[in-house]
Each structure stands twice: as structure tokens, then as C-alpha cells.
């Protein structure tokens, strides 16, 4: 079981107000919460965060939300109402970071733009997440990770050569943006707190986060006119690199494009002759004869079961791994040894398993304080009291439907 929260986590004292939705923005606040930040996650009092309605449920409990909402205090308030906007402004006056993911101009229409918020809190760091950025001709278009994966060029280079562009079956663009956003926030905090700088806004787009991952395509096109196309599981920059099917219907991935690794693979499959063959002796020649190399490796693997393939290749120190599904991941000794999947107590389901915190710090490890609370507005009452609102004011907002108060959340 996960240990109780340790004192002195590295982000202890950092206060975050997250009014974003879905994955990219809340992904940032999850990372910050994992390392000790006090995160207030804002949801609409009627529908909550959209991620509550994604994926599978057990006994009516949204499972994805258990991970996405972990470690956060929940405030249910309708920001589109003037009284809800005042609540947000009061909280924003006393936080370090605010995260939002509305279309450009929405915060301004609510009187929650940075210039207004900075009047009360000049040290505020506001990170604004959109599909296309705050500027440019696409700024007002709806933007989602899927569209960013397409426009960034990722989908064009993914898939089989004769097949269609392939989109990932998980939120890759959002996840990449969450990681970029988290380190962006930390750089802004460092600038403010170490170098004596002020607060500022961070303009973060999904499509640029994805584009930044795709390597040297821009310079290769600029200088050589090269357009990278789909090559399946192979790499245009090195051979052999592919996924290969074994005799028992499993798959292995091999990444042996560097010459010393390729030579170890050739020797492992009994083809020492390939090491000195000029068709396979250099990286450039292996790329030129990639179909032949892949055919030889694939033929050797398809005649052997997975266990034999792994044992043989690992004995020659060839970079190889089985291709896992989640059931196999759960049983893998490396995942278990590193506790890459952690089991946590949960108030609805008894206990649940989810991905552990990344990365690992030797002195200040993060802690998942709790799984995502199922009931919306779990902390509404305690949060509003903490900013000086009276019970009468809170009850009035509740009666109007501007806020939602959970039945079992903390009161103080």
C-alpha cells in the first residue's frame, strides 16, 4: 500500500487553482499534486469534469476519474455566473498557479483575465492551454488532442505504408501537453521565486507540444526537402528496428539500429556472415537493404516461441522486449520490483491500482494522497470557508445552484 504523505514534499506550500477540463490541464495539476502542491480542482456543479463520463465504470463509479482526480481538493462552482466568477477571483488572489483550458477570450469575457487577476496577485502564474494557442488564425477553433496529433504531423508518419494515417488510441497529445505544462510551471515558479521575477502567463498549445516531439523533420525538410512518410514499425533512421511475431503468436520489439547492436543480433540468430557483408556492415547500407534485413530477422523469430526468442537475444545483449498488454504488465517482475503500479485505498471501491508517480526523487518522493473523490463538490464548503465566506453566503450560493456541496466532504 502507498505510504502516508510525508512531510516536506518538494512542492509543499505551492497553491494551485485548476479550472481546466478533460486531460491536458488536469494532467498538469495531477503532477503538481503528486509532489505536494495543494490543488483546488474546479468543476461545474451539474456535470463535473468531462473526464468523469469517459471510459468504464464499476458500480457507477467512473474509474478514469479515480486517477485523473487524485490528490486534489474538489470545488464545484459555476464560473459562467457572476457570483461564481467572484469566487474564482477571491481564490486566485491567494494561489501561485492557475490552470485554464477555455477558448481564447473566455476568461476575458468573465473578468478573469490575467491583467485583472494580477491586480490582486501580481505573482500569479497563469497557464493557458488550448488546441492552437492564444494567437494565430486557428485560435478560435475547437481544439483536442486528436486534432493536434493530426496537424502536428504525428498521424502522417504513424501506421503501415499502405494504410491510413494512424491516430493513437489514448490521449497522447494531452499527455505530452501535461508534461510540457508541468515543467513550464516549475520554470515560471523558479523565475519568480529565485530570480525575483513577477508572475506571468504561459501560452501552451496541444499541437506545438506534439510537434516538439517529432524530431528533426523541420530541418530535414528545410535543408533536403525530405518528407517523412509511414514505415509501419520500422524507423527511417535505422535498421533493424521493428515488431516481430513469434511462433506462439506473441510479439517482440527490437531496436538494434546501431552497428554494434545489429552485429550482436546477427550473431544471435546464427548469421555471423552478415557482420562482414557490405550490404549490412554500416547503418546506411542496412537502411538501403532494410527489407532483406527485416525478412531475415522476422523469419528467425517466427520459427521460435517467445521464451526462446527472449532467452537467446538477451544472452547476446540484444535490445529486445516483449510487447505487453495491461494484463501482462500487471504480472511483470520489473513493474512489481519498482512499484510502477501502486495499490491505494479508495472510499468507493475499497482499493484500486493505478500508475505510480514519475519520476523518482531520492530525497523528496511524491505521494498520492488519495484517489479522485467521486462526489462532486467534495471540498466546496471547506474551501469557501477558508477564503472567509460565511455559512450564510455559502448557503445562498448553494440555493442558487452556483455551487455544489458534497454530503460527505470536510466542513472546515
N, C-alpha and C positions, 0 to 999 in steps of 0.2 A: 504494500500500500504506500501511497505517496506520504512523505513526511509532512508534519505540520509546518506552517510557514515559519521560516527562520527570520530572526531579527536582522536588520541591517542589509536587506537586499539592495542591490545597486541603484534601483530607481525608487527606493522608498522616499516619500516626500514629493515626488512628481505627481501632479494632478492633471488628469486628462478628462475632457468633455468630448464624448463621441456622439455626434448627431448624424453620422453617416448610416448607410443602409447596405444590405447584402454582404459582400465578401471583402472587397479591397480595403475599404476604410476600417470596418470592424476587425479585419485581419491585423491592421497596424495596432489597434488598441489591445488585441489579444496578446501580441508580442510584448507590448509595454506592461500589461498586467502581469504576465508570466514572470517578469523581473521586478515586480514590486510596486509599480505605479498604481495609484488609486484612480480607477477608470469608472466614470459615470457614463453608462450606455443609455442613450435616449431612444425611446420607441414611441410610435403613435399609439395612443391609448386604446384604439379599437382593433387595429390589425397587427401591431407589433412590427418587428423587423421582418422583411420578406423571407429571410432565411428560415424562419420558423415554419414556413409552408413548403420548404424544399425537402426532397428525399423521403426516407422511410420514417415511420412512426412505430412505436411499441406501446400498446395500451393508450394510444392517443398522445403519447409524449414524443415531440419532434427530436430525433436523435442528432441531426446535424447541429441543432442549436446548442446541445449539451457541450459540444466542442467550441463552436463559434462564440458562445456567450460566457465562456468560462472566466472566472476570476473578476467579473465586473459587477458593479452595482447597477441596478436597473431603475431607470426613471421613465415613467410613462407620461408624456405631455404632448399636447397637440401644438406644434410650433406654428402652424398656419393661423392660429388665433392670436390677437394682440396680447392677451394675458399670458399665453404660452411663451410668446417671444420675450416678454419681460422676465419670465422665469429663467429662460436661457441666458439672457443678458446678465442677470444677477449672478448666475453660476459662473459664467465666462469671466466675470470680473475677478475671480479668485482661483483660476486654474493656470497651468503652464502651457497646456496644449489643447487645441480644439480641432477636431477632425470632422470634415463635412464632405458630402458627395452629391450635392444637388447640382442641377444645371447652372451654368454661369448666369449670374444676375438674380438668382432666387434669394440668396442671403441678403442682397441689397434691397430687394423688394420687401423684406421682413424687417429692415432696420437692423440687421445683424452683420453688416459688412465689417471688414477689418477696421476701417477708419473709425467707425462708431464704437466698436468693442475696445479698441486701443485707447480710447479716451478714458475708460475706466481701468484698463490693464495694458499699459504700454509694453510690457514684457511678453504679451501673449504671442504664441506661435500658432498660426492657423494653417493647417494643411488642407488643401482643396483638391479633391480627387474627382476627375471627370474622364470621360472616354477620350476626349480630343483636346483637352486643355482649355484654359481661360481665354485664349486668343485664337485667331485664325478663322477661315471660312466655315469650318465644321463645328465650331464651338457650341452651337445650339442644337446640334443633332443629338438624339439619344445615343448613349454610348455604353456598351457592355463588353466584357472580356472577350466574348466570341467575335465581336466586330473588330476588336483590337488585334486579335490573333490573325484575322484575315488581312486587315490593312497593313499590319506590320511586316508582312511578307512571310510570317511563320507558316501559315497554311499552304502557301505556294510550294514550299520546299519539303513538305511533310506528306508522306504517302508513297504508294508504288508508282513507278514511272508511267505506267499506262492507266493509272487510276486517277480519281479526282483529288483536288486539294483536300487535305485531311485536317479536321479540327480536333483538338484534344477532347476527351470525354470527361474532363474535370476542369476546374476553374484555374487554368494556367496563367492567363493574363492577370486575373485578380490576385493570384498568389504572388506573382512576380512584383506587382504593384505594392502589395502589402510589405514585402521585404524592402523595396526601394523606399517606401514611405517611412518605415521604421528607422532606417539609418539616416534618412533625411531629417526626421525629428531630432535624432540624437546629435546630428551636426549642428542643427539650429540651437539646441539647448547648450551645446558646448560653446558656440559663438557667443551666446547671450551671457552665460554664467562664468566662463573662463576668460573671455576676451572683453567682457564689459559691453557687449553689444546690446541692441534692443530686440524686441520681438519682430516678427516678420511673417509674411505669407509664403507658403510653398505651393507652387503650381505643379501638380503631378497628374500626368495623363496615363491611361492604360496603354494606349498604342505606343507611346515612347518608351514605357517600361519594357514592353515586349521587344520593340525594335532594338533596344540596347543590348539584348541577349544574343542577337543573331550574328555576332562575329564580324569579320572583315568584308561583308558583302558590299558596303558602300564604296570602300576604297578600291576593291577589285573591279567593280563596275566603272568607277570613275577613271581608273588608270588602264584597264584592259577590256572594258566593255563586257565583262563576264556576267551572265545572269545564272544564278544557281537554280537548278530545277530539281524535281523529285527523283530520288535514287533509292526509295524504299528504306531499308535498314542499313544500307551502306553509307559510307562517307565519301564525299567528293575529294577529300584531302588525305585519305589514307586507306590502304588495303593490307590485310583483311580486317574488316570491321562489319559485323552482321549478326543477325539472329539465325540460328540453325536448329532444325528439328532433329531430335534423337529417334532411335529405333522404337522407343516406348511412348512416342507421342509428346514428349516434353520438349522444351526449347532452352537453348543456351545462348547467351550473348558473349561475343568475343571482340575484344578491342586490342588488336595486335598490329597496328599500322606502323609503329616504329620498327626499324630494321632488326634490332636485337630481339624484339618480341616476336616478330614474324618468323625469324630463324628458329626460335625456340618452338614455335608452333609447328613449323615444317618438320623439325626433328621428332617432335612428339607423335606426329601421325606417320612416322616412318618414311618421310620424304627428304632425307638429308641432301639429296641431289638438287633440290630446289634452292638450297642456300647459295650455291655457286653458279646457278643458272642465271645468265644475264637478264632473262625475262623477269626474274623475281628478286634480283640482288639489291635493287635500290627502291626507294619509296616511289619514285617517278615511274620506274618500269613496272612495279606491281600495280599501280593505278592504271597504266596502259593495258595491262593484261588482267584486269580485275575480274572479269567473268571467268577466266580459267582458274585463277587462284580460288575464288569462291566455290567454284564447282568441285575442285579437289577437296577442299575443307568440308564442304557440305556432304560430299559422298562418304567421306570417312566417318563423319558424325552420325549420319542417318543409319549406318550399319551397326551402331552400338547403343546400348541403353544409357540413360542419363548418368547413372552412378559410375559406369565405366569411363564415360567421356570426362567427367569431372576429375576422377582419380588420376587418369592419365595426364590430362592437361595441367592439373595442379602440380603433379610431380615434376613437370618441366617448367614450372613457374610461368605458365601462360596466363595472361589476364582473361579470366572466364568467370561467368556467373550464371546460375540457373535463372530463368525468367519466372518470377513468382506471381501468384495471385495472393489476395489478402489472407486466405486460409493458410497458405504455406508460409507467409510472413509471420503469422501468429505462432508458428511452431519452430521458427528458425533460431538456432542457438546464439547467433550473433545479436539478433534483436533482443533475445532474452538476457544475454550477458550484460548488455548496455542499458537495459530497461528502456528501450526505444519506444515501447508501448507501456503505458502506465495504467494501473487499475486505481480508480478513485471511488470513494463513497458518493452516492447520489440520493437525494431526498425523494426521488420518484421511483427509481429503478433499483435501488439497493446498492449496486455498484456497476460501474461501466469502465470500459477500456477505451483509451484514445491515444493519439500520438503524444509523446512526451515533448518537453521543451528542447528547443535547439537555439543556440549552441550550448555547450557545457563550459561553465566557468569554474575554475578550481577553488576560488575563494568566495564567490558570491553566486552560487547556483540559484536559478529561478525556482519558483514553486507555483503549482496550480492550486490556488486557494480553495476553489470549489468549482464544480461543473456549472454549466449555464442554468440559471433558475427558470423553471418552466412558466411560472406565473408572472405575467407582465406587471410592471409597476412594483416589483418586489421591494425596492428600497425607496419608493417615491416619498413616503411620509418622512423617513429619517433624513433624506437629502434635503427636502424643503425646510424641515425644522433647522437643519444645520446652516441654512442661509438666512435664518431669522424670521421665517414665516410663522405666523401663529396658527393654532389649530382652526381658528375661525376662517382665516384666509385659505387654508388648505381645504377645509370642508366646502367652502364656496366654490373653489375651482373644481372639486370633485363633483359637486352637484351640477355644474355646467357641462361636465364631460370633458373639460380641458385636460384633466389629469386622471390617472387611474391608480388606485391604491390597492395593493395586494392584501389578501386576507391573512397571510402568514409571514409577511416580511417584518423586519425590525421596525420598531416605532420610534426609537431615539436616535 
